[in-house]
Amino acid sequence: MKAIKLVVFDMAGTTVLDQHEVEKCFKQAALKNGLNSSDERILALQGYAKLWVFRTLWTEQLGENNPLTEELAQKSFQDFKSILENHYRTEPVLPTEGCLETFEFLHKQGIYIALTTGFYREVADIILSKLGWGQSLNRDYKNINNKSGIHLSVTPDEVGGKGRPAPDMIEYAMRQLGITDKQHVINIGDTPVDLQFGINAGVAYALGVCNGTHTREQLAKHANDGLLNDISDLIDFIQHD
């Protein structure tokens, strides 16, 4: 087993309990604007930056180079932001099963914890605040001395809008935490794009969890270095793989 110094986690569905709320908010904004993508198509694009998803789906509905695509994508995205922010402000936000146990183990091992997400910064901050994971972070959303919670939060906003599967958020996290060798890094998430994210970054292990938005069967179709029942299985993976 390679000496792991950093674990990069996805948020919704991996460390933050997600009972398909994000897809429901996305679908509500889509229907409000006349975008008629199927639930299966929306699920398949979970984990990507949401404005990019709207652009992609509007292009699929209207065809390439339609002059209305960007306007409709921006309008849909703004509606989605309002719906999603209201959801997270008014509804309970909880960690996933095994999350806090896993964080505690990583802290005891001296392993850094970074969260990445397809959400923009404002929503990420709402979630972090409600979970109590954001209070000790500085203006760079970092605290390398944290003894609980997380050491770093990264959104596409911090890397010029380059969301998954581009490797930029992982590479940014490594720079912020002083990790120079990708073979000391694990990336873990609950969607196919999370798996591709880790593979594109060239980390030691791109792992999936099967109790989030995608099942084991859905994730197994994509390249990966291991599929876990939930993130507490990461403890055994690090200790014994």
Backbone as CSV, one residue per row, in Angstrom:
resi,resn,N_x,N_y,N_z,CA_x,CA_y,CA_z,C_x,C_y,C_z
1,MET,0.840,-1.195,0.000,0.000,0.000,0.000,0.877,1.247,0.000
2,LYS,0.587,2.148,-0.877,1.317,3.410,-0.907,0.980,4.234,0.338
3,ALA,1.932,5.030,0.808,1.689,5.884,1.971,0.750,7.019,1.570
4,ILE,-0.455,6.991,2.078,-1.451,7.996,1.709,-1.316,9.215,2.609
5,LYS,-1.247,10.391,1.977,-1.120,11.648,2.719,-2.341,12.546,2.563
6,LEU,-3.162,12.271,1.539,-4.328,13.115,1.259,-5.440,12.253,0.681
7,VAL,-6.656,12.426,1.216,-7.844,11.846,0.608,-8.738,12.985,0.145
8,VAL,-9.092,12.965,-1.122,-9.963,13.973,-1.725,-11.354,13.351,-1.864
9,PHE,-12.322,13.922,-1.153,-13.684,13.403,-1.152,-14.614,14.305,-1.958
10,ASP,-15.568,13.693,-2.633,-16.730,14.416,-3.144,-17.608,14.823,-1.966
11,MET,-18.511,15.776,-2.191,-19.444,16.193,-1.144,-20.772,15.433,-1.272
12,ALA,-21.739,15.970,-2.050,-23.088,15.401,-2.084,-23.061,13.948,-2.559
13,GLY,-23.560,13.058,-1.718,-23.628,11.645,-2.047,-22.476,10.834,-1.502
14,THR,-21.375,11.497,-1.150,-20.194,10.796,-0.641,-19.963,11.119,0.830
15,THR,-19.789,12.392,1.142,-19.644,12.802,2.540,-20.900,13.483,3.068
16,VAL,-21.740,13.970,2.173,-22.981,14.664,2.546,-24.159,13.834,2.052
17,LEU,-25.062,13.472,2.957,-26.186,12.620,2.592,-26.993,13.266,1.472
18,ASP,-27.216,12.515,0.410,-27.951,13.004,-0.762,-28.948,11.932,-1.177
19,GLN,-30.224,12.224,-0.965,-31.282,11.308,-1.385,-31.900,11.817,-2.686
20,HIS,-30.993,12.118,-3.614,-31.340,12.616,-4.947,-31.968,14.011,-4.907
21,GLU,-31.685,14.760,-3.809,-32.215,16.118,-3.728,-31.662,17.021,-4.823
22,VAL,-30.361,16.855,-5.137,-29.741,17.724,-6.138,-30.403,17.509,-7.497
23,GLU,-30.633,16.249,-7.849,-31.300,15.957,-9.118,-32.718,16.534,-9.154
24,LYS,-33.413,16.449,-8.009,-34.770,16.990,-7.951,-34.773,18.501,-8.133
25,CYS,-33.813,19.186,-7.502,-33.696,20.641,-7.675,-33.342,20.977,-9.119
26,PHE,-32.437,20.187,-9.681,-32.037,20.401,-11.078,-33.233,20.197,-12.003
27,LYS,-33.988,19.133,-11.785,-35.147,18.834,-12.618,-36.187,19.948,-12.521
28,GLN,-36.384,20.476,-11.323,-37.351,21.559,-11.134,-36.957,22.786,-11.958
29,ALA,-35.672,23.142,-11.911,-35.197,24.292,-12.688,-35.291,24.006,-14.180
30,ALA,-34.992,22.775,-14.580,-35.062,22.414,-16.000,-36.485,22.551,-16.523
31,LEU,-37.431,21.966,-15.808,-38.825,22.011,-16.257,-39.374,23.431,-16.266
32,LYS,-38.953,24.228,-15.327,-39.399,25.628,-15.276,-39.032,26.365,-16.555
33,ASN,-37.922,25.955,-17.171,-37.422,26.640,-18.370,-37.685,25.874,-19.660
34,GLY,-38.414,24.747,-19.566,-38.756,23.996,-20.766,-37.715,23.013,-21.224
35,LEU,-36.786,22.658,-20.348,-35.767,21.677,-20.673,-36.289,20.297,-20.280
36,ASN,-36.335,19.384,-21.233,-37.059,18.123,-21.020,-36.149,16.901,-20.960
37,SER,-35.040,16.990,-20.268,-34.134,15.856,-20.148,-34.695,14.821,-19.175
38,SER,-34.402,13.564,-19.428,-34.907,12.485,-18.591,-34.175,12.449,-17.251
39,ASP,-34.801,11.801,-16.276,-34.167,11.626,-14.972,-32.864,10.854,-15.107
40,GLU,-32.849,9.857,-16.002,-31.647,9.047,-16.191,-30.498,9.880,-16.755
41,ARG,-30.822,10.778,-17.679,-29.781,11.629,-18.263,-29.238,12.600,-17.226
42,ILE,-30.115,13.164,-16.412,-29.674,14.086,-15.356,-28.796,13.355,-14.354
43,LEU,-29.196,12.156,-13.957,-28.388,11.374,-13.019,-27.012,11.091,-13.602
44,ALA,-26.948,10.776,-14.878,-25.674,10.447,-15.516,-24.688,11.607,-15.483
45,LEU,-25.197,12.826,-15.351,-24.339,14.016,-15.354,-24.099,14.569,-13.959
46,GLN,-24.512,13.839,-12.922,-24.230,14.264,-11.560,-22.727,14.315,-11.322
47,GLY,-22.281,15.345,-10.601,-20.867,15.504,-10.300,-20.160,16.510,-11.176
48,TYR,-20.744,16.818,-12.342,-20.182,17.852,-13.217,-20.615,19.237,-12.732
49,ALA,-19.848,20.264,-13.117,-20.248,21.638,-12.835,-21.603,21.896,-13.487
50,LYS,-22.518,22.491,-12.710,-23.923,22.499,-13.118,-24.206,23.403,-14.314
51,LEU,-23.497,24.520,-14.471,-23.714,25.356,-15.657,-23.318,24.582,-16.909
52,TRP,-22.228,23.847,-16.837,-21.811,23.016,-17.972,-22.893,21.992,-18.304
53,VAL,-23.526,21.411,-17.271,-24.585,20.426,-17.507,-25.761,21.066,-18.230
54,PHE,-26.168,22.254,-17.792,-27.264,22.933,-18.479,-26.903,23.225,-19.937
55,ARG,-25.694,23.681,-20.175,-25.277,23.934,-21.565,-25.345,22.648,-22.387
56,THR,-24.879,21.559,-21.792,-24.874,20.272,-22.494,-26.296,19.819,-22.818
57,LEU,-27.185,19.903,-21.849,-28.550,19.420,-22.050,-29.339,20.311,-22.999
58,TRP,-29.119,21.619,-22.931,-29.792,22.511,-23.880,-29.282,22.260,-25.297
59,THR,-27.997,21.987,-25.438,-27.459,21.663,-26.759,-28.088,20.382,-27.292
60,GLU,-28.264,19.400,-26.421,-28.903,18.151,-26.840,-30.346,18.382,-27.278
61,GLN,-31.033,19.314,-26.610,-32.437,19.560,-26.956,-32.583,20.455,-28.178
62,LEU,-31.722,21.462,-28.298,-31.879,22.461,-29.363,-30.997,22.204,-30.581
63,GLY,-29.957,21.387,-30.410,-29.005,21.169,-31.497,-27.777,22.057,-31.335
64,GLU,-26.729,21.711,-32.050,-25.469,22.457,-31.981,-25.634,23.880,-32.494
65,ASN,-24.920,24.805,-31.813,-24.798,26.205,-32.255,-26.126,26.952,-32.305
66,ASN,-27.102,26.528,-31.507,-28.350,27.286,-31.438,-28.093,28.579,-30.670
67,PRO,-28.512,29.727,-31.207,-28.210,30.995,-30.549,-28.893,31.166,-29.196
68,LEU,-29.899,30.363,-28.886,-30.602,30.478,-27.606,-29.964,29.653,-26.494
69,THR,-29.035,28.775,-26.836,-28.509,27.825,-25.857,-27.906,28.506,-24.645
70,GLU,-27.014,29.461,-24.847,-26.325,30.080,-23.714,-27.301,30.850,-22.824
71,GLU,-28.214,31.599,-23.435,-29.196,32.354,-22.648,-30.053,31.420,-21.793
72,LEU,-30.521,30.341,-22.394,-31.362,29.400,-21.661,-30.564,28.655,-20.591
73,ALA,-29.318,28.332,-20.892,-28.479,27.665,-19.895,-28.247,28.573,-18.686
74,GLN,-27.952,29.834,-18.941,-27.728,30.776,-17.846,-28.991,30.972,-17.015
75,LYS,-30.137,31.105,-17.688,-31.399,31.285,-16.956,-31.729,30.048,-16.130
76,SER,-31.563,28.880,-16.705,-31.824,27.638,-15.981,-30.897,27.511,-14.777
77,PHE,-29.639,27.877,-14.970,-28.656,27.781,-13.891,-29.006,28.732,-12.750
78,GLN,-29.424,29.941,-13.072,-29.808,30.886,-12.021,-31.009,30.369,-11.238
79,ASP,-31.985,29.790,-11.920,-33.136,29.215,-11.227,-32.706,28.036,-10.356
80,PHE,-31.832,27.204,-10.885,-31.317,26.073,-10.119,-30.621,26.555,-8.860
81,LYS,-29.797,27.597,-8.975,-29.095,28.125,-7.814,-30.073,28.552,-6.724
82,SER,-31.122,29.258,-7.104,-32.109,29.721,-6.117,-32.803,28.536,-5.443
83,ILE,-33.201,27.561,-6.244,-33.901,26.383,-5.709,-32.976,25.592,-4.783
84,LEU,-31.735,25.387,-5.216,-30.793,24.583,-4.442,-30.395,25.275,-3.142
85,GLU,-30.113,26.570,-3.214,-29.740,27.298,-2.010,-30.877,27.278,-0.996
86,ASN,-32.086,27.457,-1.467,-33.229,27.408,-0.558,-33.350,26.030,0.085
87,HIS,-33.111,24.984,-0.711,-33.184,23.622,-0.164,-32.187,23.439,0.971
88,TYR,-30.937,23.775,0.714,-29.919,23.521,1.733,-30.045,24.452,2.935
89,ARG,-30.611,25.639,2.751,-30.817,26.539,3.892,-31.960,26.075,4.786
90,THR,-32.948,25.421,4.198,-34.174,25.120,4.945,-34.315,23.649,5.351
91,GLU,-33.544,22.768,4.740,-33.653,21.346,5.045,-32.431,20.868,5.836
92,PRO,-32.572,19.779,6.596,-31.422,19.243,7.330,-30.305,18.817,6.380
93,VAL,-29.073,19.043,6.801,-27.894,18.591,6.063,-27.117,17.655,6.987
94,LEU,-26.909,16.423,6.542,-26.319,15.402,7.391,-25.135,14.738,6.702
95,PRO,-24.154,14.267,7.475,-23.066,13.488,6.870,-23.568,12.103,6.478
96,THR,-22.906,11.482,5.534,-23.271,10.132,5.119,-22.855,9.119,6.185
97,GLU,-23.417,7.937,6.068,-23.072,6.856,6.983,-21.576,6.557,6.887
98,GLY,-20.920,6.528,8.034,-19.496,6.229,8.080,-18.580,7.408,7.873
99,CYS,-19.126,8.570,7.536,-18.280,9.721,7.205,-17.469,10.196,8.404
100,LEU,-18.127,10.448,9.527,-17.424,11.008,10.689,-16.406,10.012,11.243
101,GLU,-16.745,8.746,11.211,-15.811,7.697,11.631,-14.564,7.706,10.746
102,THR,-14.780,7.878,9.450,-13.657,7.899,8.506,-12.794,9.132,8.718
103,PHE,-13.421,10.283,8.903,-12.664,11.504,9.172,-11.804,11.336,10.430
104,GLU,-12.390,10.765,11.478,-11.647,10.579,12.729,-10.422,9.693,12.503
105,PHE,-10.593,8.619,11.760,-9.470,7.736,11.455,-8.375,8.485,10.696
106,LEU,-8.759,9.260,9.673,-7.766,9.968,8.865,-7.006,10.984,9.705
107,HIS,-7.699,11.666,10.609,-7.004,12.610,11.487,-5.982,11.882,12.361
108,LYS,-6.340,10.736,12.892,-5.412,9.981,13.731,-4.193,9.514,12.952
109,GLN,-4.381,9.282,11.648,-3.275,8.841,10.792,-2.465,10.011,10.231
110,GLY,-2.893,11.234,10.499,-2.198,12.404,9.964,-2.400,12.592,8.476
111,ILE,-3.553,12.120,7.964,-3.862,12.222,6.538,-4.790,13.411,6.308
112,TYR,-4.453,14.249,5.346,-5.273,15.422,5.044,-6.611,15.009,4.413
113,ILE,-7.630,15.838,4.688,-8.972,15.650,4.144,-9.335,16.883,3.326
114,ALA,-9.590,16.681,2.026,-10.047,17.770,1.158,-11.388,17.380,0.553
115,LEU,-12.292,18.342,0.464,-13.580,18.130,-0.189,-13.603,18.882,-1.505
116,THR,-14.017,18.199,-2.581,-14.263,18.858,-3.856,-15.729,18.669,-4.220
117,THR,-16.198,19.469,-5.153,-17.623,19.434,-5.486,-17.854,20.072,-6.843
118,GLY,-18.977,19.728,-7.442,-19.422,20.424,-8.641,-20.226,21.666,-8.309
119,PHE,-20.547,21.859,-7.012,-21.277,23.041,-6.583,-20.389,24.280,-6.675
120,TYR,-21.018,25.437,-6.817,-20.292,26.694,-6.730,-20.113,27.040,-5.251
121,ARG,-19.265,28.021,-4.973,-18.812,28.290,-3.618,-19.948,28.585,-2.632
122,GLU,-20.935,29.351,-3.028,-21.972,29.735,-2.071,-22.705,28.525,-1.519
123,VAL,-23.059,27.589,-2.378,-23.755,26.385,-1.909,-22.818,25.532,-1.055
124,ALA,-21.583,25.379,-1.488,-20.626,24.615,-0.680,-20.508,25.204,0.712
125,ASP,-20.487,26.523,0.816,-20.364,27.168,2.121,-21.592,26.952,2.993
126,ILE,-22.778,26.953,2.396,-23.992,26.674,3.163,-23.906,25.274,3.770
127,ILE,-23.510,24.299,2.950,-23.406,22.917,3.417,-22.349,22.791,4.506
128,LEU,-21.172,23.368,4.283,-20.098,23.284,5.265,-20.507,23.914,6.584
129,SER,-21.210,25.033,6.511,-21.652,25.715,7.722,-22.641,24.861,8.508
130,LYS,-23.599,24.269,7.825,-24.614,23.475,8.518,-24.033,22.199,9.124
131,LEU,-22.961,21.679,8.519,-22.313,20.488,9.060,-21.266,20.818,10.130
132,GLY,-20.928,22.109,10.258,-19.898,22.504,11.210,-18.489,22.253,10.716
133,TRP,-18.328,22.098,9.406,-17.017,21.799,8.836,-16.304,23.039,8.289
134,GLY,-16.986,24.180,8.260,-16.396,25.338,7.603,-15.920,26.441,8.527
135,GLN,-16.306,26.381,9.814,-16.053,27.512,10.699,-14.580,27.828,10.901
136,SER,-13.734,26.816,10.910,-12.314,27.039,11.206,-11.470,27.266,9.960
137,LEU,-12.094,27.230,8.766,-11.332,27.431,7.541,-11.034,28.906,7.326
138,ASN,-9.873,29.214,6.736,-9.518,30.608,6.490,-10.114,31.098,5.169
139,ARG,-9.679,32.247,4.709,-10.250,32.825,3.488,-9.929,32.009,2.246
140,ASP,-8.938,31.131,2.357,-8.632,30.199,1.266,-9.344,28.865,1.457
141,TYR,-10.295,28.832,2.414,-11.067,27.612,2.716,-10.143,26.468,3.126
142,LYS,-9.149,26.827,3.957,-8.116,25.879,4.350,-7.789,26.036,5.824
143,ASN,-7.466,24.918,6.482,-6.880,24.925,7.808,-6.109,23.622,7.970
144,ILE,-4.813,23.672,7.720,-4.013,22.447,7.739,-3.833,21.920,9.156
145,ASN,-4.196,22.721,10.163,-4.025,22.299,11.553,-5.298,21.745,12.178
146,ASN,-6.352,21.598,11.382,-7.604,21.069,11.930,-7.384,19.683,12.540
147,LYS,-7.984,19.473,13.706,-7.923,18.172,14.365,-9.214,17.390,14.190
148,SER,-10.211,18.016,13.587,-11.462,17.347,13.231,-12.013,18.044,11.996
149,GLY,-13.062,17.486,11.397,-13.595,18.116,10.192,-12.653,17.977,9.017
150,ILE,-12.520,19.043,8.233,-11.748,18.975,6.993,-10.587,19.964,7.011
151,HIS,-9.646,19.742,6.112,-8.498,20.644,5.994,-8.632,21.624,4.837
152,LEU,-9.474,21.278,3.841,-9.576,22.122,2.652,-10.888,21.859,1.935
153,SER,-11.475,22.930,1.413,-12.648,22.838,0.545,-12.304,23.469,-0.795
154,VAL,-12.638,22.759,-1.880,-12.348,23.264,-3.227,-13.609,23.150,-4.076
155,THR,-13.957,24.239,-4.750,-15.032,24.240,-5.737,-14.449,24.632,-7.088
156,PRO,-15.216,24.491,-8.170,-14.702,24.961,-9.463,-14.334,26.446,-9.461
157,ASP,-14.940,27.229,-8.550,-14.648,28.665,-8.480,-13.167,28.936,-8.217
158,GLU,-12.520,28.049,-7.459,-11.119,28.268,-7.107,-10.158,27.899,-8.240
159,VAL,-10.643,27.246,-9.275,-9.760,26.786,-10.355,-10.262,27.270,-11.717
160,GLY,-10.774,28.478,-11.735,-11.195,29.062,-12.998,-12.389,28.388,-13.626
161,GLY,-13.237,27.764,-12.806,-14.441,27.132,-13.313,-14.236,25.740,-13.875
162,LYS,-13.040,25.196,-13.733,-12.738,23.879,-14.308,-13.187,22.774,-13.355
163,GLY,-14.421,22.321,-13.552,-14.943,21.254,-12.723,-14.522,19.888,-13.223
164,ARG,-15.055,18.850,-12.583,-14.779,17.478,-13.004,-15.269,17.245,-14.430
165,PRO,-14.604,16.362,-15.194,-13.508,15.472,-14.796,-12.112,16.052,-14.976
166,ALA,-11.992,17.339,-15.308,-10.657,17.943,-15.365,-9.986,17.786,-13.998
167,PRO,-8.687,17.561,-13.949,-8.008,17.253,-12.682,-7.683,18.460,-11.823
168,ASP,-8.082,19.644,-12.254,-7.600,20.877,-11.630,-7.892,20.978,-10.132
169,MET,-9.086,20.545,-9.689,-9.408,20.680,-8.266,-8.518,19.787,-7.412
170,ILE,-8.208,18.588,-7.882,-7.290,17.721,-7.140,-5.899,18.319,-7.111
171,GLU,-5.437,18.814,-8.242,-4.100,19.404,-8.307,-4.011,20.650,-7.434
172,TYR,-5.081,21.442,-7.409,-5.133,22.613,-6.527,-5.042,22.181,-5.070
173,ALA,-5.805,21.143,-4.692,-5.788,20.651,-3.311,-4.383,20.200,-2.923
174,MET,-3.711,19.514,-3.822,-2.351,19.071,-3.537,-1.419,20.249,-3.298
175,ARG,-1.520,21.269,-4.140,-0.665,22.449,-3.957,-0.948,23.131,-2.619
176,GLN,-2.216,23.279,-2.303,-2.583,23.959,-1.065,-2.099,23.210,0.172
177,LEU,-2.025,21.893,0.081,-1.665,21.080,1.241,-0.232,20.567,1.180
178,GLY,0.516,21.001,0.177,1.934,20.669,0.100,2.223,19.228,-0.273
179,ILE,1.315,18.593,-1.020,1.518,17.214,-1.486,2.039,17.271,-2.911
180,THR,3.194,16.676,-3.146,3.812,16.777,-4.474,3.696,15.503,-5.303
181,ASP,3.457,14.381,-4.659,3.418,13.096,-5.353,1.982,12.577,-5.390
182,LYS,1.425,12.416,-6.596,0.038,11.955,-6.722,-0.154,10.524,-6.240
183,GLN,0.937,9.787,-6.086,0.835,8.424,-5.572,0.580,8.384,-4.070
184,HIS,0.511,9.554,-3.450,0.141,9.649,-2.035,-1.301,10.129,-1.864
185,VAL,-2.082,10.103,-2.954,-3.428,10.705,-2.940,-4.479,9.681,-3.354
186,ILE,-5.602,9.686,-2.635,-6.797,8.928,-3.007,-7.890,9.916,-3.358
187,ASN,-8.634,9.630,-4.430,-9.865,10.375,-4.713,-11.038,9.418,-4.591
188,ILE,-12.126,9.896,-3.974,-13.274,9.024,-3.742,-14.574,9.798,-3.949
189,GLY,-15.516,9.166,-4.666,-16.804,9.798,-4.932,-17.852,8.772,-5.287
190,ASP,-19.055,9.238,-5.572,-20.182,8.325,-5.780,-20.751,8.374,-7.186
191,THR,-20.053,9.030,-8.116,-20.552,9.138,-9.484,-19.477,8.706,-10.484
192,PRO,-19.885,8.361,-11.703,-18.886,8.019,-12.724,-17.879,9.135,-12.974
193,VAL,-18.324,10.380,-12.945,-17.385,11.474,-13.211,-16.390,11.628,-12.068
194,ASP,-16.770,11.238,-10.837,-15.808,11.242,-9.735,-14.685,10.250,-10.014
195,LEU,-15.049,9.080,-10.531,-14.036,8.080,-10.864,-13.103,8.595,-11.960
196,GLN,-13.679,9.185,-13.006,-12.871,9.712,-14.098,-11.994,10.863,-13.630
197,PHE,-12.498,11.645,-12.695,-11.776,12.754,-12.080,-10.465,12.256,-11.467
198,GLY,-10.554,11.194,-10.658,-9.355,10.650,-10.036,-8.405,10.044,-11.040
199,ILE,-8.948,9.355,-12.027,-8.107,8.742,-13.053,-7.394,9.815,-13.874
200,ASN,-8.125,10.861,-14.255,-7.503,11.950,-15.021,-6.393,12.639,-14.239
201,ALA,-6.567,12.704,-12.922,-5.555,13.361,-12.088,-4.340,12.472,-11.867
202,GLY,-4.475,11.177,-12.125,-3.356,10.271,-11.949,-3.034,9.945,-10.505
203,VAL,-4.059,9.991,-9.626,-3.827,9.695,-8.215,-3.620,8.197,-8.018
204,ALA,-3.196,7.826,-6.820,-2.902,6.417,-6.547,-4.131,5.540,-6.709
205,TYR,-5.278,6.017,-6.195,-6.508,5.239,-6.249,-7.696,6.154,-6.534
206,ALA,-8.475,5.785,-7.538,-9.761,6.437,-7.820,-10.847,5.465,-7.367
207,LEU,-11.465,5.759,-6.231,-12.418,4.854,-5.596,-13.841,5.382,-5.702
208,GLY,-14.794,4.446,-5.684,-16.203,4.814,-5.681,-16.891,4.288,-4.439
209,VAL,-17.919,5.006,-3.974,-18.779,4.507,-2.902,-20.151,4.201,-3.503
210,CYS,-20.747,3.123,-3.019,-21.943,2.581,-3.668,-23.235,2.878,-2.912
211,ASN,-23.182,3.756,-1.910,-24.389,4.097,-1.162,-24.803,5.546,-1.383
212,GLY,-24.301,6.146,-2.487,-24.655,7.519,-2.811,-25.687,7.566,-3.918
213,THR,-25.425,8.353,-4.943,-26.402,8.529,-6.021,-26.354,7.425,-7.065
214,HIS,-25.275,6.619,-7.068,-25.134,5.546,-8.051,-24.903,4.208,-7.350
215,THR,-25.434,3.164,-7.931,-25.288,1.824,-7.388,-23.948,1.217,-7.789
216,ARG,-23.621,0.100,-7.165,-22.410,-0.630,-7.531,-22.437,-1.023,-9.010
217,GLU,-23.603,-1.476,-9.469,-23.727,-1.899,-10.865,-23.479,-0.743,-11.816
218,GLN,-23.988,0.432,-11.470,-23.786,1.602,-12.327,-22.323,2.032,-12.337
219,LEU,-21.668,2.008,-11.180,-20.274,2.444,-11.098,-19.314,1.424,-11.692
220,ALA,-19.668,0.147,-11.605,-18.774,-0.911,-12.073,-18.531,-0.856,-13.577
221,LYS,-19.383,-0.158,-14.296,-19.222,-0.020,-15.739,-18.082,0.928,-16.108
222,HIS,-17.565,1.646,-15.104,-16.555,2.675,-15.361,-15.225,2.276,-14.718
223,ALA,-14.134,2.727,-15.324,-12.807,2.419,-14.786,-12.693,2.900,-13.350
224,ASN,-12.142,2.061,-12.487,-11.983,2.427,-11.081,-10.917,1.553,-10.443
225,ASP,-10.474,1.969,-9.258,-9.482,1.209,-8.497,-10.101,0.530,-7.284
226,GLY,-11.420,0.506,-7.223,-12.108,-0.143,-6.119,-13.437,0.520,-5.839
227,LEU,-14.426,-0.305,-5.465,-15.749,0.193,-5.109,-16.047,-0.213,-3.671
228,LEU,-16.437,0.738,-2.848,-16.668,0.535,-1.421,-18.157,0.618,-1.114
229,ASN,-18.594,-0.140,-0.114,-20.004,-0.079,0.281,-20.367,1.308,0.794
230,ASP,-19.531,1.883,1.644,-19.645,3.275,2.079,-18.240,3.743,2.437
231,ILE,-18.095,5.008,2.783,-16.722,5.517,2.913,-16.006,4.988,4.145
232,SER,-16.720,4.388,5.104,-16.005,3.794,6.232,-15.160,2.605,5.781
233,ASP,-15.500,1.996,4.645,-14.656,0.923,4.099,-13.278,1.434,3.703
234,LEU,-13.139,2.747,3.575,-11.837,3.320,3.257,-10.831,3.030,4.359
235,ILE,-11.307,2.919,5.599,-10.409,2.643,6.724,-9.673,1.336,6.498
236,ASP,-10.418,0.279,6.199,-9.808,-1.021,5.942,-8.961,-0.987,4.679
237,PHE,-9.423,-0.248,3.672,-8.659,-0.149,2.421,-7.273,0.427,2.685
238,ILE,-7.216,1.487,3.476,-5.927,2.124,3.765,-5.056,1.241,4.663
239,GLN,-5.689,0.549,5.602,-4.915,-0.264,6.535,-4.389,-1.553,5.932
240,HIS,-5.156,-2.150,4.992,-4.837,-3.508,4.609,-4.657,-3.739,3.109
241,ASP,-4.959,-2.770,2.263,-4.856,-3.035,0.822,-3.409,-3.324,0.435
